[in-house]
Amino acid sequence: MRSGAVVMTGAVLLVFGLMAGGILGHVATPPVVTTTGTDHLYLTVAFDPYTGLDQYFPANFTVPANVPVLITITNYDNGSNTIPSGFNQVRGTVGGTETLTNATVSGQAVSSVPADQVAHTFTLDASPYGVNVPIPAADRQTPTVVTFTVVFTTTGQFVWHCEAMCDDAAMTTPGFMMGTVSVVGA
């Protein structure tokens, strides 16, 4: 079942990546589904031309329990947004860091992002998780790519959300700046 969900996620991301590549002038790399001992999840944050809102693609996804999940978020949004105090800090990831690649740095591990440079966050505050990953704004020519690893130890469905106030409609509509992480056992 999990491999079917991963393949479907990969197909959706490939289609969106190609669409975003045409719109934004970037060519998306096809997703790598898994690596030995680690699952890899690819998320994209971009402007949805059909709704006019910023959106995570996909917003709902399934991850395995008790396996390191490497999450790569590619952000095409070049605007920064206001965040609540402390949400510029990385927390809940393996090592307490994220790895940042953008127009000025490549593969730099950071534990925080200047608050005035945050475009979005990936925040999963539902118990037992306390994950927060700030995502810097993209350059007009280069997306920002953030990678981090999380080990999800408790099965169930958990709501994640973005804490960067980008747009009222996107912030309150499931599937845009919020979604569901389904953690499943092996």
C-alpha positions as CSV (number, residue, x, y, z in Angstrom):
1,M,0.0,0.0,0.0
2,R,2.7,2.5,0.9
3,S,4.6,2.0,-2.4
4,G,1.3,2.8,-4.3
5,A,0.9,6.0,-2.3
6,V,4.6,6.9,-2.9
7,V,4.2,6.3,-6.7
8,M,1.0,8.4,-6.8
9,T,2.8,11.2,-4.8
10,G,5.7,11.0,-7.2
11,A,3.4,11.1,-10.3
12,V,1.5,14.1,-8.9
13,L,4.8,15.9,-8.1
14,L,6.3,15.1,-11.5
15,V,3.2,16.6,-13.2
16,F,3.2,19.6,-11.0
17,G,7.0,20.0,-11.3
18,L,6.7,20.0,-15.1
19,M,3.8,22.5,-14.9
20,A,5.8,24.7,-12.4
21,G,8.9,24.4,-14.6
22,G,7.0,25.7,-17.6
23,I,5.4,28.5,-15.6
24,L,8.5,29.4,-13.6
25,G,11.2,28.6,-16.1
26,H,12.6,25.7,-14.0
27,V,12.8,22.1,-14.9
28,A,11.8,19.8,-12.1
29,T,13.9,16.7,-11.3
30,P,11.8,13.6,-11.2
31,P,11.5,12.4,-7.6
32,V,13.6,9.6,-6.1
33,V,11.1,7.5,-4.2
34,T,13.3,5.8,-1.6
35,T,16.9,5.3,-0.6
36,T,18.3,2.4,1.4
37,G,16.9,2.6,5.0
38,T,15.3,6.0,4.4
39,D,12.1,7.2,2.7
40,H,12.3,10.4,0.8
41,L,9.3,12.8,0.5
42,Y,9.3,15.7,-1.9
43,L,7.0,18.7,-1.3
44,T,6.7,21.9,-3.4
45,V,5.5,25.3,-2.4
46,A,4.3,27.4,-5.3
47,F,1.7,29.8,-6.5
48,D,-1.3,27.9,-7.9
49,P,-2.3,29.7,-11.1
50,Y,-5.8,28.3,-11.0
51,T,-6.6,29.6,-7.5
52,G,-4.2,32.5,-7.2
53,L,-3.0,31.2,-3.8
54,D,0.2,29.8,-2.5
55,Q,0.0,26.0,-2.0
56,Y,1.9,23.0,-0.8
57,F,2.0,20.1,-3.4
58,P,1.0,17.6,-2.1
59,A,-0.6,18.8,1.1
60,N,-1.7,15.3,2.3
61,F,0.8,12.4,2.4
62,T,1.7,9.2,4.1
63,V,4.9,8.3,5.8
64,P,6.2,5.2,7.5
65,A,6.5,5.0,11.3
66,N,10.0,4.4,12.9
67,V,11.9,5.0,9.6
68,P,14.0,8.2,8.9
69,V,12.0,10.2,6.4
70,L,14.1,12.7,4.4
71,I,11.8,15.6,3.4
72,T,12.8,17.9,0.6
73,I,10.7,21.1,0.2
74,T,11.3,23.2,-2.9
75,N,9.9,26.7,-2.5
76,Y,9.3,28.9,-5.5
77,D,7.6,31.8,-3.5
78,N,9.9,34.8,-3.4
79,G,8.0,36.8,-0.8
80,S,8.6,36.7,2.9
81,N,5.7,36.6,5.4
82,T,5.1,37.5,9.0
83,I,5.6,34.6,11.5
84,P,4.9,34.3,15.2
85,S,7.8,34.6,17.5
86,G,10.1,31.6,17.5
87,F,8.8,30.0,14.3
88,N,12.1,31.0,12.6
89,Q,13.8,28.2,14.7
90,V,14.2,24.6,13.4
91,R,12.8,22.1,15.9
92,G,11.8,18.4,15.9
93,T,14.2,17.4,13.1
94,V,17.0,14.9,13.4
95,G,20.0,17.0,14.6
96,G,17.8,20.1,15.1
97,T,18.7,21.4,11.7
98,E,17.6,21.8,8.1
99,T,19.9,21.9,5.1
100,L,19.5,25.0,2.9
101,T,20.3,25.5,-0.8
102,N,19.4,28.7,-2.6
103,A,20.9,31.4,-4.8
104,T,23.5,32.2,-2.1
105,V,24.3,29.0,-0.2
106,S,24.5,25.3,-1.1
107,G,24.0,22.6,1.4
108,Q,24.4,24.7,4.5
109,A,23.0,23.2,7.8
110,V,21.1,25.8,9.8
111,S,19.1,25.8,13.0
112,S,17.2,29.0,12.3
113,V,16.4,31.5,9.5
114,P,16.2,35.2,10.0
115,A,12.5,35.9,10.8
116,D,12.2,38.6,8.0
117,Q,13.4,36.0,5.4
118,V,10.8,33.3,6.1
119,A,8.3,32.7,3.3
120,H,6.6,29.6,4.8
121,T,6.9,27.0,7.5
122,F,6.2,23.3,7.8
123,T,4.9,23.0,11.3
124,L,3.6,19.8,12.9
125,D,2.7,20.7,16.5
126,A,0.3,17.9,17.1
127,S,1.3,15.7,20.1
128,P,3.7,13.9,20.2
129,Y,5.4,15.9,17.5
130,G,7.0,19.3,17.7
131,V,8.3,19.9,14.2
132,N,8.9,23.4,12.8
133,V,10.9,24.0,9.7
134,P,11.2,27.6,8.5
135,I,11.5,28.0,4.7
136,P,13.3,31.0,3.3
137,A,11.9,33.0,0.4
138,A,13.2,32.1,-3.0
139,D,15.3,34.3,-5.3
140,R,13.4,35.5,-8.4
141,Q,15.6,33.1,-10.5
142,T,16.4,30.3,-8.1
143,P,14.0,28.3,-5.8
144,T,15.0,27.7,-2.2
145,V,15.4,24.0,-1.3
146,V,15.2,22.8,2.3
147,T,15.9,19.3,3.4
148,F,15.5,17.7,6.8
149,T,14.9,14.3,8.4
150,V,12.1,13.3,10.8
151,V,11.5,10.0,12.4
152,F,7.7,9.6,13.0
153,T,7.3,7.3,15.9
154,T,3.6,7.3,16.5
155,T,1.0,6.2,14.0
156,G,-2.1,8.1,13.2
157,Q,-3.2,11.2,11.3
158,F,-1.7,14.5,12.2
159,V,-2.4,18.0,10.9
160,W,0.5,20.1,9.8
161,H,0.2,23.8,8.9
162,C,2.2,26.8,7.8
163,E,2.7,29.6,10.4
164,A,3.8,32.3,7.9
165,M,0.7,34.4,7.2
166,C,0.8,34.5,3.4
167,D,-2.9,34.7,2.5
168,D,-6.0,34.4,4.6
169,A,-7.8,32.0,2.1
170,A,-4.7,29.8,1.7
171,M,-4.1,29.7,5.5
172,T,-7.6,28.5,6.3
173,T,-8.2,26.1,3.4
174,P,-7.2,22.5,3.9
175,G,-4.8,21.4,1.1
176,F,-3.1,24.8,0.7
177,M,-1.1,25.9,3.7
178,M,-2.3,22.9,5.9
179,G,-2.7,19.3,5.3
180,T,-2.5,15.8,6.9
181,V,0.5,13.5,7.6
182,S,-0.7,9.9,7.9
183,V,1.9,7.9,9.8
184,V,1.5,4.2,9.1
185,G,3.2,1.1,10.7
186,A,5.2,-1.3,8.6
